[in-house]
Amino acid sequence: MRVKARSIDESVRVALEQYFDDLRGTDPHGVHEMIIQAVERPLLDFVMKRAEGNQSKAAEWLGINRNTLRRKLLDHKLLP
């Protein structure tokens, strides 16, 4: 049985709500970078698998340049 998934927007909002609650009044730092790092790696991994390793296809799906994709894959250690 498949459970209805939240929208990406809703999932991010719920996660941020929990993050801020966990801070218990402490000021957050680097939230943007934290979110980008948390989302980018699984996004790239998922899209590369769906594109069967085809970087040109994955880059097109992501709307980014193939060289940018390659750099991001290297940064996230997603290339052999």
mmCIF file of the N, C-alpha and C atoms, coordinates in Angstrom:
data_MODEL
# 
_entry.id   MODEL 
# 
loop_
_atom_site.group_PDB 
_atom_site.id 
_atom_site.type_symbol 
_atom_site.label_atom_id 
_atom_site.label_alt_id 
_atom_site.label_comp_id 
_atom_site.label_asym_id 
_atom_site.label_entity_id 
_atom_site.label_seq_id 
_atom_site.pdbx_PDB_ins_code 
_atom_site.Cartn_x 
_atom_site.Cartn_y 
_atom_site.Cartn_z 
_atom_site.occupancy 
_atom_site.B_iso_or_equiv 
_atom_site.pdbx_formal_charge 
_atom_site.auth_seq_id 
_atom_site.auth_comp_id 
_atom_site.auth_asym_id 
_atom_site.auth_atom_id 
_atom_site.pdbx_PDB_model_num 
ATOM 1   N N  . MET A 1 1  ? 0.842  -1.172 0.000   1.00 0.00 ? 1  MET A N  1 
ATOM 2   C CA . MET A 1 1  ? 0.000  0.000  0.000   1.00 0.00 ? 1  MET A CA 1 
ATOM 3   C C  . MET A 1 1  ? 0.891  1.240  0.000   1.00 0.00 ? 1  MET A C  1 
ATOM 4   N N  . ARG A 1 2  ? 0.573  2.182  -0.869  1.00 0.00 ? 2  ARG A N  1 
ATOM 5   C CA . ARG A 1 2  ? 1.357  3.404  -0.988  1.00 0.00 ? 2  ARG A CA 1 
ATOM 6   C C  . ARG A 1 2  ? 0.729  4.521  -0.168  1.00 0.00 ? 2  ARG A C  1 
ATOM 7   N N  . VAL A 1 3  ? 1.548  5.173  0.649   1.00 0.00 ? 3  VAL A N  1 
ATOM 8   C CA . VAL A 1 3  ? 1.079  6.275  1.483   1.00 0.00 ? 3  VAL A CA 1 
ATOM 9   C C  . VAL A 1 3  ? 1.162  7.567  0.674   1.00 0.00 ? 3  VAL A C  1 
ATOM 10  N N  . LYS A 1 4  ? 0.133  8.417  0.807   1.00 0.00 ? 4  LYS A N  1 
ATOM 11  C CA . LYS A 1 4  ? 0.137  9.685  0.090   1.00 0.00 ? 4  LYS A CA 1 
ATOM 12  C C  . LYS A 1 4  ? 1.286  10.551 0.601   1.00 0.00 ? 4  LYS A C  1 
ATOM 13  N N  . ALA A 1 5  ? 2.138  10.966 -0.319  1.00 0.00 ? 5  ALA A N  1 
ATOM 14  C CA . ALA A 1 5  ? 3.301  11.780 0.040   1.00 0.00 ? 5  ALA A CA 1 
ATOM 15  C C  . ALA A 1 5  ? 2.900  13.245 0.182   1.00 0.00 ? 5  ALA A C  1 
ATOM 16  N N  . ARG A 1 6  ? 3.645  13.937 1.008   1.00 0.00 ? 6  ARG A N  1 
ATOM 17  C CA . ARG A 1 6  ? 3.478  15.384 1.116   1.00 0.00 ? 6  ARG A CA 1 
ATOM 18  C C  . ARG A 1 6  ? 4.086  16.026 -0.123  1.00 0.00 ? 6  ARG A C  1 
ATOM 19  N N  . SER A 1 7  ? 3.684  17.262 -0.391  1.00 0.00 ? 7  SER A N  1 
ATOM 20  C CA . SER A 1 7  ? 4.361  18.018 -1.438  1.00 0.00 ? 7  SER A CA 1 
ATOM 21  C C  . SER A 1 7  ? 5.763  18.350 -0.936  1.00 0.00 ? 7  SER A C  1 
ATOM 22  N N  . ILE A 1 8  ? 6.661  18.625 -1.844  1.00 0.00 ? 8  ILE A N  1 
ATOM 23  C CA . ILE A 1 8  ? 8.025  18.995 -1.464  1.00 0.00 ? 8  ILE A CA 1 
ATOM 24  C C  . ILE A 1 8  ? 7.984  20.243 -0.591  1.00 0.00 ? 8  ILE A C  1 
ATOM 25  N N  . ASP A 1 9  ? 7.186  21.207 -1.001  1.00 0.00 ? 9  ASP A N  1 
ATOM 26  C CA . ASP A 1 9  ? 7.043  22.449 -0.241  1.00 0.00 ? 9  ASP A CA 1 
ATOM 27  C C  . ASP A 1 9  ? 6.617  22.159 1.192   1.00 0.00 ? 9  ASP A C  1 
ATOM 28  N N  . GLU A 1 10 ? 5.601  21.327 1.346   1.00 0.00 ? 10 GLU A N  1 
ATOM 29  C CA . GLU A 1 10 ? 5.101  21.002 2.684   1.00 0.00 ? 10 GLU A CA 1 
ATOM 30  C C  . GLU A 1 10 ? 6.161  20.254 3.497   1.00 0.00 ? 10 GLU A C  1 
ATOM 31  N N  . SER A 1 11 ? 6.872  19.341 2.868   1.00 0.00 ? 11 SER A N  1 
ATOM 32  C CA . SER A 1 11 ? 7.920  18.589 3.564   1.00 0.00 ? 11 SER A CA 1 
ATOM 33  C C  . SER A 1 11 ? 9.021  19.509 4.077   1.00 0.00 ? 11 SER A C  1 
ATOM 34  N N  . VAL A 1 12 ? 9.406  20.476 3.260   1.00 0.00 ? 12 VAL A N  1 
ATOM 35  C CA . VAL A 1 12 ? 10.444 21.426 3.679   1.00 0.00 ? 12 VAL A CA 1 
ATOM 36  C C  . VAL A 1 12 ? 9.941  22.276 4.835   1.00 0.00 ? 12 VAL A C  1 
ATOM 37  N N  . ARG A 1 13 ? 8.711  22.744 4.725   1.00 0.00 ? 13 ARG A N  1 
ATOM 38  C CA . ARG A 1 13 ? 8.144  23.568 5.796   1.00 0.00 ? 13 ARG A CA 1 
ATOM 39  C C  . ARG A 1 13 ? 8.068  22.802 7.120   1.00 0.00 ? 13 ARG A C  1 
ATOM 40  N N  . VAL A 1 14 ? 7.646  21.552 7.066   1.00 0.00 ? 14 VAL A N  1 
ATOM 41  C CA . VAL A 1 14 ? 7.558  20.733 8.274   1.00 0.00 ? 14 VAL A CA 1 
ATOM 42  C C  . VAL A 1 14 ? 8.951  20.531 8.873   1.00 0.00 ? 14 VAL A C  1 
ATOM 43  N N  . ALA A 1 15 ? 9.926  20.232 8.023   1.00 0.00 ? 15 ALA A N  1 
ATOM 44  C CA . ALA A 1 15 ? 11.300 20.029 8.497   1.00 0.00 ? 15 ALA A CA 1 
ATOM 45  C C  . ALA A 1 15 ? 11.865 21.310 9.116   1.00 0.00 ? 15 ALA A C  1 
ATOM 46  N N  . LEU A 1 16 ? 11.592 22.451 8.493   1.00 0.00 ? 16 LEU A N  1 
ATOM 47  C CA . LEU A 1 16 ? 12.074 23.728 9.034   1.00 0.00 ? 16 LEU A CA 1 
ATOM 48  C C  . LEU A 1 16 ? 11.397 24.057 10.360  1.00 0.00 ? 16 LEU A C  1 
ATOM 49  N N  . GLU A 1 17 ? 10.118 23.771 10.450  1.00 0.00 ? 17 GLU A N  1 
ATOM 50  C CA . GLU A 1 17 ? 9.395  23.996 11.701  1.00 0.00 ? 17 GLU A CA 1 
ATOM 51  C C  . GLU A 1 17 ? 10.044 23.182 12.822  1.00 0.00 ? 17 GLU A C  1 
ATOM 52  N N  . GLN A 1 18 ? 10.355 21.921 12.537  1.00 0.00 ? 18 GLN A N  1 
ATOM 53  C CA . GLN A 1 18 ? 10.999 21.061 13.528  1.00 0.00 ? 18 GLN A CA 1 
ATOM 54  C C  . GLN A 1 18 ? 12.391 21.580 13.875  1.00 0.00 ? 18 GLN A C  1 
ATOM 55  N N  . TYR A 1 19 ? 13.139 22.002 12.860  1.00 0.00 ? 19 TYR A N  1 
ATOM 56  C CA . TYR A 1 19 ? 14.494 22.532 13.077  1.00 0.00 ? 19 TYR A CA 1 
ATOM 57  C C  . TYR A 1 19 ? 14.456 23.747 14.009  1.00 0.00 ? 19 TYR A C  1 
ATOM 58  N N  . PHE A 1 20 ? 13.572 24.697 13.708  1.00 0.00 ? 20 PHE A N  1 
ATOM 59  C CA . PHE A 1 20 ? 13.471 25.897 14.547  1.00 0.00 ? 20 PHE A CA 1 
ATOM 60  C C  . PHE A 1 20 ? 12.972 25.557 15.951  1.00 0.00 ? 20 PHE A C  1 
ATOM 61  N N  . ASP A 1 21 ? 12.038 24.620 16.064  1.00 0.00 ? 21 ASP A N  1 
ATOM 62  C CA . ASP A 1 21 ? 11.580 24.191 17.389  1.00 0.00 ? 21 ASP A CA 1 
ATOM 63  C C  . ASP A 1 21 ? 12.738 23.587 18.179  1.00 0.00 ? 21 ASP A C  1 
ATOM 64  N N  . ASP A 1 22 ? 13.571 22.786 17.504  1.00 0.00 ? 22 ASP A N  1 
ATOM 65  C CA . ASP A 1 22 ? 14.701 22.139 18.169  1.00 0.00 ? 22 ASP A CA 1 
ATOM 66  C C  . ASP A 1 22 ? 15.742 23.142 18.661  1.00 0.00 ? 22 ASP A C  1 
ATOM 67  N N  . LEU A 1 23 ? 15.789 24.316 18.035  1.00 0.00 ? 23 LEU A N  1 
ATOM 68  C CA . LEU A 1 23 ? 16.746 25.343 18.455  1.00 0.00 ? 23 LEU A CA 1 
ATOM 69  C C  . LEU A 1 23 ? 16.358 25.978 19.789  1.00 0.00 ? 23 LEU A C  1 
ATOM 70  N N  . ARG A 1 24 ? 15.098 25.861 20.145  1.00 0.00 ? 24 ARG A N  1 
ATOM 71  C CA . ARG A 1 24 ? 14.586 26.389 21.426  1.00 0.00 ? 24 ARG A CA 1 
ATOM 72  C C  . ARG A 1 24 ? 15.003 27.845 21.670  1.00 0.00 ? 24 ARG A C  1 
ATOM 73  N N  . GLY A 1 25 ? 14.776 28.686 20.645  1.00 0.00 ? 25 GLY A N  1 
ATOM 74  C CA . GLY A 1 25 ? 15.044 30.111 20.783  1.00 0.00 ? 25 GLY A CA 1 
ATOM 75  C C  . GLY A 1 25 ? 16.432 30.556 20.379  1.00 0.00 ? 25 GLY A C  1 
ATOM 76  N N  . THR A 1 26 ? 17.333 29.618 20.149  1.00 0.00 ? 26 THR A N  1 
ATOM 77  C CA . THR A 1 26 ? 18.681 29.968 19.683  1.00 0.00 ? 26 THR A CA 1 
ATOM 78  C C  . THR A 1 26 ? 18.582 30.417 18.228  1.00 0.00 ? 26 THR A C  1 
ATOM 79  N N  . ASP A 1 27 ? 19.329 31.460 17.875  1.00 0.00 ? 27 ASP A N  1 
ATOM 80  C CA . ASP A 1 27 ? 19.309 31.938 16.492  1.00 0.00 ? 27 ASP A CA 1 
ATOM 81  C C  . ASP A 1 27 ? 19.941 30.913 15.550  1.00 0.00 ? 27 ASP A C  1 
ATOM 82  N N  . PRO A 1 28 ? 19.297 30.652 14.410  1.00 0.00 ? 28 PRO A N  1 
ATOM 83  C CA . PRO A 1 28 ? 19.857 29.719 13.429  1.00 0.00 ? 28 PRO A CA 1 
ATOM 84  C C  . PRO A 1 28 ? 20.994 30.371 12.646  1.00 0.00 ? 28 PRO A C  1 
ATOM 85  N N  . HIS A 1 29 ? 21.839 29.547 12.060  1.00 0.00 ? 29 HIS A N  1 
ATOM 86  C CA . HIS A 1 29 ? 22.933 30.034 11.215  1.00 0.00 ? 29 HIS A CA 1 
ATOM 87  C C  . HIS A 1 29 ? 23.062 29.130 9.998   1.00 0.00 ? 29 HIS A C  1 
ATOM 88  N N  . GLY A 1 30 ? 23.229 29.731 8.836   1.00 0.00 ? 30 GLY A N  1 
ATOM 89  C CA . GLY A 1 30 ? 23.486 28.957 7.622   1.00 0.00 ? 30 GLY A CA 1 
ATOM 90  C C  . GLY A 1 30 ? 22.337 28.080 7.178   1.00 0.00 ? 30 GLY A C  1 
ATOM 91  N N  . VAL A 1 31 ? 21.112 28.532 7.393   1.00 0.00 ? 31 VAL A N  1 
ATOM 92  C CA . VAL A 1 31 ? 19.944 27.716 7.055   1.00 0.00 ? 31 VAL A CA 1 
ATOM 93  C C  . VAL A 1 31 ? 19.882 27.439 5.552   1.00 0.00 ? 31 VAL A C  1 
ATOM 94  N N  . HIS A 1 32 ? 20.153 28.433 4.732   1.00 0.00 ? 32 HIS A N  1 
ATOM 95  C CA . HIS A 1 32 ? 20.090 28.247 3.282   1.00 0.00 ? 32 HIS A CA 1 
ATOM 96  C C  . HIS A 1 32 ? 21.049 27.144 2.835   1.00 0.00 ? 32 HIS A C  1 
ATOM 97  N N  . GLU A 1 33 ? 22.292 27.230 3.238   1.00 0.00 ? 33 GLU A N  1 
ATOM 98  C CA . GLU A 1 33 ? 23.284 26.229 2.848   1.00 0.00 ? 33 GLU A CA 1 
ATOM 99  C C  . GLU A 1 33 ? 22.910 24.845 3.392   1.00 0.00 ? 33 GLU A C  1 
ATOM 100 N N  . MET A 1 34 ? 22.388 24.805 4.605   1.00 0.00 ? 34 MET A N  1 
ATOM 101 C CA . MET A 1 34 ? 21.981 23.532 5.199   1.00 0.00 ? 34 MET A CA 1 
ATOM 102 C C  . MET A 1 34 ? 20.904 22.857 4.347   1.00 0.00 ? 34 MET A C  1 
ATOM 103 N N  . ILE A 1 35 ? 19.919 23.628 3.925   1.00 0.00 ? 35 ILE A N  1 
ATOM 104 C CA . ILE A 1 35 ? 18.826 23.083 3.119   1.00 0.00 ? 35 ILE A CA 1 
ATOM 105 C C  . ILE A 1 35 ? 19.332 22.649 1.748   1.00 0.00 ? 35 ILE A C  1 
ATOM 106 N N  . ILE A 1 36 ? 20.143 23.487 1.104   1.00 0.00 ? 36 ILE A N  1 
ATOM 107 C CA . ILE A 1 36 ? 20.684 23.138 -0.219  1.00 0.00 ? 36 ILE A CA 1 
ATOM 108 C C  . ILE A 1 36 ? 21.474 21.836 -0.134  1.00 0.00 ? 36 ILE A C  1 
ATOM 109 N N  . GLN A 1 37 ? 22.334 21.714 0.867   1.00 0.00 ? 37 GLN A N  1 
ATOM 110 C CA . GLN A 1 37 ? 23.129 20.491 1.019   1.00 0.00 ? 37 GLN A CA 1 
ATOM 111 C C  . GLN A 1 37 ? 22.245 19.278 1.307   1.00 0.00 ? 37 GLN A C  1 
ATOM 112 N N  . ALA A 1 38 ? 21.208 19.461 2.087   1.00 0.00 ? 38 ALA A N  1 
ATOM 113 C CA . ALA A 1 38 ? 20.328 18.346 2.435   1.00 0.00 ? 38 ALA A CA 1 
ATOM 114 C C  . ALA A 1 38 ? 19.515 17.858 1.241   1.00 0.00 ? 38 ALA A C  1 
ATOM 115 N N  . VAL A 1 39 ? 19.177 18.760 0.328   1.00 0.00 ? 39 VAL A N  1 
ATOM 116 C CA . VAL A 1 39 ? 18.306 18.421 -0.794  1.00 0.00 ? 39 VAL A CA 1 
ATOM 117 C C  . VAL A 1 39 ? 19.080 18.071 -2.061  1.00 0.00 ? 39 VAL A C  1 
ATOM 118 N N  . GLU A 1 40 ? 20.192 18.745 -2.309  1.00 0.00 ? 40 GLU A N  1 
ATOM 119 C CA . GLU A 1 40 ? 20.879 18.602 -3.592  1.00 0.00 ? 40 GLU A CA 1 
ATOM 120 C C  . GLU A 1 40 ? 21.415 17.188 -3.835  1.00 0.00 ? 40 GLU A C  1 
ATOM 121 N N  . ARG A 1 41 ? 22.066 16.594 -2.849  1.00 0.00 ? 41 ARG A N  1 
ATOM 122 C CA . ARG A 1 41 ? 22.662 15.272 -3.063  1.00 0.00 ? 41 ARG A CA 1 
ATOM 123 C C  . ARG A 1 41 ? 21.606 14.219 -3.398  1.00 0.00 ? 41 ARG A C  1 
ATOM 124 N N  . PRO A 1 42 ? 20.541 14.073 -2.598  1.00 0.00 ? 42 PRO A N  1 
ATOM 125 C CA . PRO A 1 42 ? 19.542 13.067 -2.967  1.00 0.00 ? 42 PRO A CA 1 
ATOM 126 C C  . PRO A 1 42 ? 18.848 13.382 -4.290  1.00 0.00 ? 42 PRO A C  1 
ATOM 127 N N  . LEU A 1 43 ? 18.669 14.663 -4.609  1.00 0.00 ? 43 LEU A N  1 
ATOM 128 C CA . LEU A 1 43 ? 18.084 15.049 -5.885  1.00 0.00 ? 43 LEU A CA 1 
ATOM 129 C C  . LEU A 1 43 ? 18.958 14.559 -7.038  1.00 0.00 ? 43 LEU A C  1 
ATOM 130 N N  . LEU A 1 44 ? 20.255 14.859 -6.965  1.00 0.00 ? 44 LEU A N  1 
ATOM 131 C CA . LEU A 1 44 ? 21.171 14.446 -8.030  1.00 0.00 ? 44 LEU A CA 1 
ATOM 132 C C  . LEU A 1 44 ? 21.243 12.928 -8.137  1.00 0.00 ? 44 LEU A C  1 
ATOM 133 N N  . ASP A 1 45 ? 21.325 12.261 -7.014  1.00 0.00 ? 45 ASP A N  1 
ATOM 134 C CA . ASP A 1 45 ? 21.398 10.802 -6.999  1.00 0.00 ? 45 ASP A CA 1 
ATOM 135 C C  . ASP A 1 45 ? 20.153 10.194 -7.644  1.00 0.00 ? 45 ASP A C  1 
ATOM 136 N N  . PHE A 1 46 ? 18.993 10.681 -7.260  1.00 0.00 ? 46 PHE A N  1 
ATOM 137 C CA . PHE A 1 46 ? 17.733 10.164 -7.789  1.00 0.00 ? 46 PHE A CA 1 
ATOM 138 C C  . PHE A 1 46 ? 17.626 10.388 -9.302  1.00 0.00 ? 46 PHE A C  1 
ATOM 139 N N  . VAL A 1 47 ? 17.909 11.618 -9.732  1.00 0.00 ? 47 VAL A N  1 
ATOM 140 C CA . VAL A 1 47 ? 17.783 11.945 -11.158 1.00 0.00 ? 47 VAL A CA 1 
ATOM 141 C C  . VAL A 1 47 ? 18.790 11.151 -11.992 1.00 0.00 ? 47 VAL A C  1 
ATOM 142 N N  . MET A 1 48 ? 20.011 11.000 -11.492 1.00 0.00 ? 48 MET A N  1 
ATOM 143 C CA . MET A 1 48 ? 21.008 10.222 -12.238 1.00 0.00 ? 48 MET A CA 1 
ATOM 144 C C  . MET A 1 48 ? 20.568 8.762  -12.390 1.00 0.00 ? 48 MET A C  1 
ATOM 145 N N  . LYS A 1 49 ? 19.967 8.205  -11.352 1.00 0.00 ? 49 LYS A N  1 
ATOM 146 C CA . LYS A 1 49 ? 19.470 6.822  -11.454 1.00 0.00 ? 49 LYS A CA 1 
ATOM 147 C C  . LYS A 1 49 ? 18.336 6.732  -12.462 1.00 0.00 ? 49 LYS A C  1 
ATOM 148 N N  . ARG A 1 50 ? 17.415 7.700  -12.418 1.00 0.00 ? 50 ARG A N  1 
ATOM 149 C CA . ARG A 1 50 ? 16.296 7.702  -13.373 1.00 0.00 ? 50 ARG A CA 1 
ATOM 150 C C  . ARG A 1 50 ? 16.782 7.898  -14.810 1.00 0.00 ? 50 ARG A C  1 
ATOM 151 N N  . ALA A 1 51 ? 17.866 8.668  -14.961 1.00 0.00 ? 51 ALA A N  1 
ATOM 152 C CA . ALA A 1 51 ? 18.434 8.911  -16.296 1.00 0.00 ? 51 ALA A CA 1 
ATOM 153 C C  . ALA A 1 51 ? 19.423 7.808  -16.688 1.00 0.00 ? 51 ALA A C  1 
ATOM 154 N N  . GLU A 1 52 ? 19.497 6.766  -15.851 1.00 0.00 ? 52 GLU A N  1 
ATOM 155 C CA . GLU A 1 52 ? 20.375 5.614  -16.095 1.00 0.00 ? 52 GLU A CA 1 
ATOM 156 C C  . GLU A 1 52 ? 21.819 6.041  -16.326 1.00 0.00 ? 52 GLU A C  1 
ATOM 157 N N  . GLY A 1 53 ? 22.265 7.042  -15.547 1.00 0.00 ? 53 GLY A N  1 
ATOM 158 C CA . GLY A 1 53 ? 23.648 7.499  -15.623 1.00 0.00 ? 53 GLY A CA 1 
ATOM 159 C C  . GLY A 1 53 ? 23.946 8.454  -16.761 1.00 0.00 ? 53 GLY A C  1 
ATOM 160 N N  . ASN A 1 54 ? 22.960 8.777  -17.560 1.00 0.00 ? 54 ASN A N  1 
ATOM 161 C CA . ASN A 1 54 ? 23.161 9.667  -18.703 1.00 0.00 ? 54 ASN A CA 1 
ATOM 162 C C  . ASN A 1 54 ? 23.185 11.119 -18.203 1.00 0.00 ? 54 ASN A C  1 
ATOM 163 N N  . GLN A 1 55 ? 24.386 11.694 -18.131 1.00 0.00 ? 55 GLN A N  1 
ATOM 164 C CA . GLN A 1 55 ? 24.543 13.042 -17.589 1.00 0.00 ? 55 GLN A CA 1 
ATOM 165 C C  . GLN A 1 55 ? 23.867 14.099 -18.451 1.00 0.00 ? 55 GLN A C  1 
ATOM 166 N N  . SER A 1 56 ? 23.904 13.935 -19.746 1.00 0.00 ? 56 SER A N  1 
ATOM 167 C CA . SER A 1 56 ? 23.258 14.915 -20.632 1.00 0.00 ? 56 SER A CA 1 
ATOM 168 C C  . SER A 1 56 ? 21.754 14.942 -20.386 1.00 0.00 ? 56 SER A C  1 
ATOM 169 N N  . LYS A 1 57 ? 21.160 13.756 -20.288 1.00 0.00 ? 57 LYS A N  1 
ATOM 170 C CA . LYS A 1 57 ? 19.717 13.670 -20.031 1.00 0.00 ? 57 LYS A CA 1 
ATOM 171 C C  . LYS A 1 57 ? 19.386 14.240 -18.653 1.00 0.00 ? 57 LYS A C  1 
ATOM 172 N N  . ALA A 1 58 ? 20.177 13.873 -17.639 1.00 0.00 ? 58 ALA A N  1 
ATOM 173 C CA . ALA A 1 58 ? 19.938 14.356 -16.285 1.00 0.00 ? 58 ALA A CA 1 
ATOM 174 C C  . ALA A 1 58 ? 20.059 15.877 -16.216 1.00 0.00 ? 58 ALA A C  1 
ATOM 175 N N  . ALA A 1 59 ? 21.071 16.423 -16.863 1.00 0.00 ? 59 ALA A N  1 
ATOM 176 C CA . ALA A 1 59 ? 21.259 17.876 -16.877 1.00 0.00 ? 59 ALA A CA 1 
ATOM 177 C C  . ALA A 1 59 ? 20.062 18.567 -17.525 1.00 0.00 ? 59 ALA A C  1 
ATOM 178 N N  . GLU A 1 60 ? 19.569 17.989 -18.609 1.00 0.00 ? 60 GLU A N  1 
ATOM 179 C CA . GLU A 1 60 ? 18.403 18.565 -19.286 1.00 0.00 ? 60 GLU A CA 1 
ATOM 180 C C  . GLU A 1 60 ? 17.191 18.525 -18.358 1.00 0.00 ? 60 GLU A C  1 
ATOM 181 N N  . TRP A 1 61 ? 16.973 17.400 -17.697 1.00 0.00 ? 61 TRP A N  1 
ATOM 182 C CA . TRP A 1 61 ? 15.837 17.280 -16.781 1.00 0.00 ? 61 TRP A CA 1 
ATOM 183 C C  . TRP A 1 61 ? 15.932 18.291 -15.645 1.00 0.00 ? 61 TRP A C  1 
ATOM 184 N N  . LEU A 1 62 ? 17.157 18.521 -15.164 1.00 0.00 ? 62 LEU A N  1 
ATOM 185 C CA . LEU A 1 62 ? 17.364 19.441 -14.052 1.00 0.00 ? 62 LEU A CA 1 
ATOM 186 C C  . LEU A 1 62 ? 17.371 20.907 -14.487 1.00 0.00 ? 62 LEU A C  1 
ATOM 187 N N  . GLY A 1 63 ? 17.534 21.125 -15.787 1.00 0.00 ? 63 GLY A N  1 
ATOM 188 C CA . GLY A 1 63 ? 17.585 22.499 -16.296 1.00 0.00 ? 63 GLY A CA 1 
ATOM 189 C C  . GLY A 1 63 ? 18.906 23.184 -16.004 1.00 0.00 ? 63 GLY A C  1 
ATOM 190 N N  . ILE A 1 64 ? 19.980 22.376 -15.954 1.00 0.00 ? 64 ILE A N  1 
ATOM 191 C CA . ILE A 1 64 ? 21.310 22.937 -15.724 1.00 0.00 ? 64 ILE A CA 1 
ATOM 192 C C  . ILE A 1 64 ? 22.263 22.451 -16.805 1.00 0.00 ? 64 ILE A C  1 
ATOM 193 N N  . ASN A 1 65 ? 23.383 23.130 -16.925 1.00 0.00 ? 65 ASN A N  1 
ATOM 194 C CA . ASN A 1 65 ? 24.420 22.768 -17.884 1.00 0.00 ? 65 ASN A CA 1 
ATOM 195 C C  . ASN A 1 65 ? 25.052 21.440 -17.469 1.00 0.00 ? 65 ASN A C  1 
ATOM 196 N N  . ARG A 1 66 ? 25.436 20.628 -18.451 1.00 0.00 ? 66 ARG A N  1 
ATOM 197 C CA . ARG A 1 66 ? 26.051 19.333 -18.164 1.00 0.00 ? 66 ARG A CA 1 
ATOM 198 C C  . ARG A 1 66 ? 27.328 19.491 -17.338 1.00 0.00 ? 66 ARG A C  1 
ATOM 199 N N  . ASN A 1 67 ? 28.126 20.519 -17.636 1.00 0.00 ? 67 ASN A N  1 
ATOM 200 C CA . ASN A 1 67 ? 29.354 20.743 -16.863 1.00 0.00 ? 67 ASN A CA 1 
ATOM 201 C C  . ASN A 1 67 ? 29.040 21.087 -15.411 1.00 0.00 ? 67 ASN A C  1 
ATOM 202 N N  . THR A 1 68 ? 27.975 21.844 -15.201 1.00 0.00 ? 68 THR A N  1 
ATOM 203 C CA . THR A 1 68 ? 27.543 22.171 -13.841 1.00 0.00 ? 68 THR A CA 1 
ATOM 204 C C  . THR A 1 68 ? 27.111 20.901 -13.120 1.00 0.00 ? 68 THR A C  1 
ATOM 205 N N  . LEU A 1 69 ? 26.363 20.053 -13.813 1.00 0.00 ? 69 LEU A N  1 
ATOM 206 C CA . LEU A 1 69 ? 25.941 18.788 -13.223 1.00 0.00 ? 69 LEU A CA 1 
ATOM 207 C C  . LEU A 1 69 ? 27.155 17.953 -12.843 1.00 0.00 ? 69 LEU A C  1 
ATOM 208 N N  . ARG A 1 70 ? 28.114 17.848 -13.743 1.00 0.00 ? 70 ARG A N  1 
ATOM 209 C CA . ARG A 1 70 ? 29.310 17.043 -13.483 1.00 0.00 ? 70 ARG A CA 1 
ATOM 210 C C  . ARG A 1 70 ? 30.056 17.564 -12.243 1.00 0.00 ? 70 ARG A C  1 
ATOM 211 N N  . ARG A 1 71 ? 30.189 18.887 -12.141 1.00 0.00 ? 71 ARG A N  1 
ATOM 212 C CA . ARG A 1 71 ? 30.863 19.476 -10.979 1.00 0.00 ? 71 ARG A CA 1 
ATOM 213 C C  . ARG A 1 71 ? 30.116 19.143 -9.695  1.00 0.00 ? 71 ARG A C  1 
ATOM 214 N N  . LYS A 1 72 ? 28.793 19.246 -9.738  1.00 0.00 ? 72 LYS A N  1 
ATOM 215 C CA . LYS A 1 72 ? 27.982 18.933 -8.558  1.00 0.00 ? 72 LYS A CA 1 
ATOM 216 C C  . LYS A 1 72 ? 28.085 17.451 -8.195  1.00 0.00 ? 72 LYS A C  1 
ATOM 217 N N  . LEU A 1 73 ? 28.118 16.596 -9.198  1.00 0.00 ? 73 LEU A N  1 
ATOM 218 C CA . LEU A 1 73 ? 28.264 15.147 -8.941  1.00 0.00 ? 73 LEU A CA 1 
ATOM 219 C C  . LEU A 1 73 ? 29.601 14.861 -8.290  1.00 0.00 ? 73 LEU A C  1 
ATOM 220 N N  . LEU A 1 74 ? 30.646 15.539 -8.750  1.00 0.00 ? 74 LEU A N  1 
ATOM 221 C CA . LEU A 1 74 ? 31.966 15.384 -8.141  1.00 0.00 ? 74 LEU A CA 1 
ATOM 222 C C  . LEU A 1 74 ? 31.975 15.933 -6.710  1.00 0.00 ? 74 LEU A C  1 
ATOM 223 N N  . ASP A 1 75 ? 31.375 17.100 -6.512  1.00 0.00 ? 75 ASP A N  1 
ATOM 224 C CA . ASP A 1 75 ? 31.316 17.705 -5.183  1.00 0.00 ? 75 ASP A CA 1 
ATOM 225 C C  . ASP A 1 75 ? 30.637 16.779 -4.172  1.00 0.00 ? 75 ASP A C  1 
ATOM 226 N N  . HIS A 1 76 ? 29.602 16.089 -4.630  1.00 0.00 ? 76 HIS A N  1 
ATOM 227 C CA . HIS A 1 76 ? 28.826 15.199 -3.749  1.00 0.00 ? 76 HIS A CA 1 
ATOM 228 C C  . HIS A 1 76 ? 29.325 13.761 -3.775  1.00 0.00 ? 76 HIS A C  1 
ATOM 229 N N  . LYS A 1 77 ? 30.442 13.556 -4.472  1.00 0.00 ? 77 LYS A N  1 
ATOM 230 C CA . LYS A 1 77 ? 31.054 12.211 -4.561  1.00 0.00 ? 77 LYS A CA 1 
ATOM 231 C C  . LYS A 1 77 ? 30.073 11.183 -5.113  1.00 0.00 ? 77 LYS A C  1 
ATOM 232 N N  . LEU A 1 78 ? 29.366 11.582 -6.169  1.00 0.00 ? 78 LEU A N  1 
ATOM 233 C CA . LEU A 1 78 ? 28.402 10.683 -6.815  1.00 0.00 ? 78 LEU A CA 1 
ATOM 234 C C  . LEU A 1 78 ? 28.941 10.091 -8.113  1.00 0.00 ? 78 LEU A C  1 
ATOM 235 N N  . LEU A 1 79 ? 30.201 10.349 -8.407  1.00 0.00 ? 79 LEU A N  1 
ATOM 236 C CA . LEU A 1 79 ? 30.836 9.739  -9.579  1.00 0.00 ? 79 LEU A CA 1 
ATOM 237 C C  . LEU A 1 79 ? 31.883 8.745  -9.093  1.00 0.00 ? 79 LEU A C  1 
ATOM 238 N N  . PRO A 1 80 ? 32.006 7.619  -9.830  1.00 0.00 ? 80 PRO A N  1 
ATOM 239 C CA . PRO A 1 80 ? 33.009 6.622  -9.420  1.00 0.00 ? 80 PRO A CA 1 
ATOM 240 C C  . PRO A 1 80 ? 34.427 7.131  -9.514  1.00 0.00 ? 80 PRO A C  1 
# 
